[in-house]
Amino acid sequence: MPPPTPGPAHGARSTQQERSRATLERILAAAEELLETREFSDLTMADLARHAGCAVGTVYGRVPNKESLLLCLHERYMKSGLTGSGQVFEACLDTGLEERVQAMCSLVVDFLAANRGVTRAITNYLFAHPSEDVSGNVAVFRRDSTAAFRQAAAFLAQKVDRRVHDDPQAACEFGLQAAVDVAESRIVFGDRSRIRVKHSLKSLKAQITALVLAYLKHG
């Protein structure tokens, strides 16, 4: 009986895995760039392959369909958002409500401005699939986003006066939701709005911070 054919060395497997991950990262980065100027529904795998500088078959080898592509983009999106919020938590550990709200609202505005296309794609996808029975991915999107949102609200709630809000967590979830909704309407979906009032990112941060603070401090 001939000896078994040896498999690839561990180093070779590691190199192959690293190349595969690098290729996927290049594909996802290309998708993010393309989504800045077009809708997700208009994005084709051929366009993505050209922009990423690889073959269409390579794209399908990493993301077999567009829903898988969106799931991978969402994973990167959440990881980036959680990293940003973690940095805010650490930097504002010894601060009061005003500093925490200002830092969180600044993070919301900067994050949406840096991820406008992906935010739009994910939001539109969820809007088109209101039932979690349609796809397991919808449940993943909602679960992860809600968990991160509640964690951020809990961080603010630590500094809310219970004489103003007897349920600080609920109040902070409402205030933070208002901040996200306003920022999304201006940054992500501003071209759909009937109201054509523009704000610089600096002005938007200040206005949203003032809005949330007024509610949390005075009810």
C-alpha positions in Angstrom: 0.0 0.0 0.0 1.5 3.4 -1.0 2.1 5.8 1.8 -0.6 8.5 2.3 0.0 11.7 0.4 1.0 14.3 2.9 -1.3 17.3 3.2 -0.1 20.9 3.0 2.2 22.1 5.8 0.7 24.1 8.5 2.5 27.2 7.4 1.1 26.7 3.9 -2.4 26.4 5.2 -1.9 29.6 7.3 -0.6 31.5 4.3 -3.6 30.3 2.2 -6.0 31.4 5.0 -4.4 34.8 5.3 -4.6 35.3 1.5 -8.3 34.2 1.6 -9.0 36.7 4.4 -7.1 39.4 2.6 -9.1 38.8 -0.6 -12.4 39.0 1.3 -11.3 42.2 3.0 -10.5 43.7 -0.5 -13.9 42.6 -1.8 -15.7 44.1 1.2 -13.7 47.4 1.0 -14.6 47.6 -2.7 -18.3 47.0 -1.9 -18.2 49.8 0.7 -16.7 52.2 -1.8 -19.2 51.4 -4.5 -22.1 51.8 -2.1 -21.1 55.4 -1.5 -22.4 56.2 -4.9 -25.0 53.5 -5.7 -27.8 51.5 -4.2 -27.2 48.0 -3.0 -29.9 46.7 -5.4 -27.8 48.2 -8.3 -24.6 46.6 -7.2 -23.6 43.6 -9.4 -21.0 40.9 -8.6 -19.2 41.8 -11.9 -18.9 45.5 -10.8 -17.6 44.3 -7.4 -15.0 42.0 -9.0 -13.8 44.8 -11.3 -13.5 47.3 -8.4 -11.8 44.8 -6.2 -9.4 43.7 -9.0 -10.3 40.1 -9.0 -12.2 37.5 -11.0 -16.0 37.2 -10.6 -15.5 33.5 -9.6 -13.2 34.7 -6.7 -16.0 37.0 -5.5 -18.6 34.2 -5.6 -16.0 31.9 -3.8 -16.0 34.3 -0.8 -19.6 35.6 -0.9 -21.9 33.2 -2.8 -24.8 35.8 -3.1 -25.7 39.4 -2.3 -27.3 38.5 1.0 -24.1 36.9 2.1 -22.2 40.0 1.0 -24.5 42.2 3.1 -24.1 39.9 6.1 -20.3 40.2 5.8 -20.6 44.0 5.5 -22.8 44.1 8.5 -20.3 42.2 10.5 -17.5 44.7 9.7 -19.9 47.5 10.3 -20.8 46.2 13.8 -17.2 45.5 14.7 -16.2 49.1 13.7 -19.2 50.5 15.7 -18.4 48.5 18.8 -14.8 49.5 18.6 -15.8 53.1 18.5 -18.3 52.9 21.3 -15.8 51.0 23.4 -13.3 53.8 23.0 -16.0 56.3 24.1 -16.8 54.2 27.1 -13.1 54.1 28.1 -12.5 57.8 27.4 -15.6 59.0 29.3 -15.4 56.6 32.2 -14.9 59.4 34.8 -17.1 62.0 33.1 -20.6 63.3 33.6 -23.7 63.1 31.5 -22.9 66.1 29.3 -19.5 64.7 28.3 -20.9 61.3 27.6 -23.8 62.6 25.5 -21.5 64.8 23.5 -19.0 62.0 22.9 -21.8 59.5 21.9 -23.5 61.9 19.6 -20.2 62.8 18.0 -19.6 59.1 17.5 -23.0 58.6 15.9 -22.5 61.4 13.4 -18.9 60.5 12.5 -19.7 56.8 12.2 -22.7 57.4 9.9 -20.7 59.8 7.8 -17.9 57.3 7.4 -20.3 54.4 6.6 -23.1 56.1 4.7 -23.4 53.6 1.9 -23.4 50.5 4.1 -25.8 52.0 6.6 -28.2 52.8 3.7 -27.9 49.3 2.3 -28.5 47.6 5.7 -31.4 49.9 6.6 -33.1 49.4 3.2 -32.7 45.6 3.5 -34.3 45.5 6.9 -37.1 47.8 5.7 -37.8 45.4 2.8 -37.8 42.4 5.1 -39.9 43.4 8.1 -40.5 39.8 9.2 -37.7 37.9 10.9 -39.1 34.8 9.4 -37.9 35.8 5.9 -34.2 35.3 6.7 -32.1 34.3 9.6 -29.8 37.2 8.6 -32.5 39.7 9.4 -32.7 38.4 13.0 -28.9 38.6 13.2 -28.9 42.2 12.0 -31.6 43.3 14.5 -30.2 41.3 17.4 -26.7 42.7 17.1 -27.8 46.3 16.4 -30.2 46.3 19.3 -27.7 44.8 21.8 -25.1 47.5 20.9 -27.7 50.2 21.1 -28.9 49.2 24.5 -25.3 49.0 25.7 -24.7 52.6 24.6 -27.9 53.7 26.3 -26.9 52.0 29.5 -23.7 53.9 29.5 -25.6 57.2 29.4 -28.2 56.0 31.9 -25.6 55.7 34.6 -25.5 59.6 34.8 -29.2 60.4 34.5 -31.0 61.8 37.5 -33.9 59.5 38.6 -35.8 62.6 39.8 -36.1 63.6 36.1 -36.5 60.1 34.6 -37.6 57.2 36.9 -36.4 54.8 34.2 -33.1 56.1 33.0 -32.5 53.2 30.6 -35.7 53.8 28.8 -35.1 57.5 28.6 -31.6 57.1 27.2 -32.8 54.6 24.7 -35.4 57.1 23.5 -32.9 60.0 23.5 -30.2 57.9 21.7 -32.8 56.7 19.1 -33.7 60.3 18.4 -30.0 61.1 17.9 -29.6 58.2 15.5 -32.8 59.0 13.6 -31.9 62.7 13.1 -28.3 61.8 12.1 -29.5 59.2 9.6 -32.1 61.5 8.1 -29.5 64.2 7.5 -26.4 62.1 6.6 -27.7 58.8 5.1 -31.1 59.7 3.6 -30.8 63.5 3.2 -31.4 63.2 -0.5 -34.9 61.7 0.1 -36.0 64.4 2.6 -38.6 67.0 1.7 -36.7 69.4 4.0 -33.6 70.8 2.3 -31.8 72.2 5.3 -28.2 71.3 5.4 -25.8 71.1 8.4 -22.1 70.7 8.6 -21.1 67.6 10.6 -19.8 70.0 13.4 -23.1 71.8 13.5 -25.1 68.5 13.4 -23.1 67.1 16.3 -23.8 70.3 18.4 -27.5 70.3 17.6 -28.1 66.6 18.3 -26.1 66.8 21.5 -28.2 69.8 22.7 -31.4 67.9 21.8 -30.5 64.8 23.7 -29.2 66.7 26.7 -32.3 68.9 27.0 -34.4 65.7 27.2 -32.3 63.8 29.5 -31.6 66.7 31.9 -35.0 68.3 32.0 -37.5 65.6 30.7 
